[in-house]
Amino acid sequence: MKKKILLLHGWDNRYYSKYNIDDSWLYRKTFINKLSKKYDLVKLNFPGFCNEPEPREAWCLDDYAKYVNDYIKKNDSKFDYILGYSFGGAVAVKYAKLYNPKQQLILISPAIVRKTYHSKKMIKTPRIFTGVRNLIRDFYLKHIIKNEYMLDGTKFLNNSYQRIVREEVLNDLNELNSANVLMIYGTKDTMVEPYRVYNEVNKKIQTKMHFIEDGTHDIANTNPDEIVSLLDIYLTK
């Protein structure tokens, strides 16, 4: 019987519901096709993506982790592994920390830490009335640096994005059992800081990190064979 993997996608504006795409892995077909030949895959779409309904209020990582937990409980499902990509990797770590520390995780280009560019520079605004500050912040992101996630997003997505780019899950990761974690980064990932992750995680977690030479943040597209080969080794132990 094939091992069952729950897939948690990254934060990609191409999957916003406005584009009416129902597959949150559409742009990583080669990787998914290779993976599906060996494993039973289940794709979970987050609210605001792929026509999933949106809550009224913005979410933080805890909310997304609860969404994953609710889905698993509702469907009475058990997964051998949860595979989280980028933002989905952060959600996977938070889910394991809050709900299931024994859950086996596969983290690909996970947004464990946030670069200063994303978490501080983009967000920093004067300490004034919150509503005005948010207007200034949104104007800066949309019209000055033209952040693609903010340009395309709904109010829910934009406000949730603002919350999650402030969050790091490094401490949560360090509290997990290293035996349950596999992390894969590209050495040229400019969206996250993979070597900062390596330097700041505990030594046991360090041993579960793998780096794909010259790989970017989008290693599922650029290096699918190498990722699947690593998973074959890890998942057959």
FENFEN-V616465 format. One record per helix or strand of 2 or more residues. SS is the DSSP state (H for helix, E for strand). FROM is the first residue (numbers start at 1). TO is the last residue. Records with the same first field share a line. If there is no record, write none. Layout:
SS->FROM-TO / FROM-TO
This chain:
E->4-8 / 40-44 / 81-85 / 105-108 / 181-186 / 209-212
H->13-15 / 17-19 / 26-36 / 61-74 / 87-98 / 116-121 / 130-144 / 148-152 / 155-164 / 170-174 / 178-180 / 194-200 / 203-206 / 219-222 / 224-235
